[in-house]
């Protein structure tokens, strides 16, 4: 559940409170140095932020441990400005790694973590600017879009409404006048600069696959032993060996890719895929055709 936006704080102060909460919860120790390194503020300001957090935000969340020379979460710790999810800590590490790659001499802490470098997809600013503007203003764009299936110059007119990250790459969801259908276009495959072409009657409202919420039910592969299924269920946070993820119909295929489920492949060894979709009949209509 998302936190309600009722905090009367400046954005920068809220970010510092969030760091206090995330580091304390997931590392078990917090001191002023975390705030100093991450935000570049002075020690006096960092100490003030921690004091104000303890007094006004989470009065029962932190206790000082003199042997640690820092604060640790109490048994009564309850997230106030975060969700308390591990992803929040892991995303913090991810952003830190990105900044360290750009600014080699920047010290933000978390030096004991590492992420595998992934390809940098080259999205040109002049392309993304026009697409963002078209999404905002509901306008048509004339584009030169090329794909592996159609590598030659392919001019078309699209009406974008949403930008989507599929887990690996960025796409734009748009109505394609050439195909008379809503489709996904990879942002790195636009050539030249998109040209505005006025407004369109096609909007996000007509995109059925986008507006339909689909329940995808994952379960451990039944060919695994009971003990193996229990491990898989724990990995994915399943309840009663079931994980329910609600996703837009247009994004079902990407979810399956992220879960490493290939409709065209049935692994001989169930340990390779580990999870399967329980309600495939209800899901398969949303797969790419």
Beta strands, then each sheet from edge to edge (+ up, - down):
strand 1: 62-65
strand 2: 70-73
strand 3: 139-145
strand 4: 155-165
strand 5: 170-176
strand 6: 181-186
strand 7: 190-199
strand 8: 213-220
strand 9: 243-248
strand 10: 275-277
sheet 1: 1+ 2-
sheet 2: 6+ 5- 4+ 3- 7+
sheet 3: 9+ 8- 10+
end
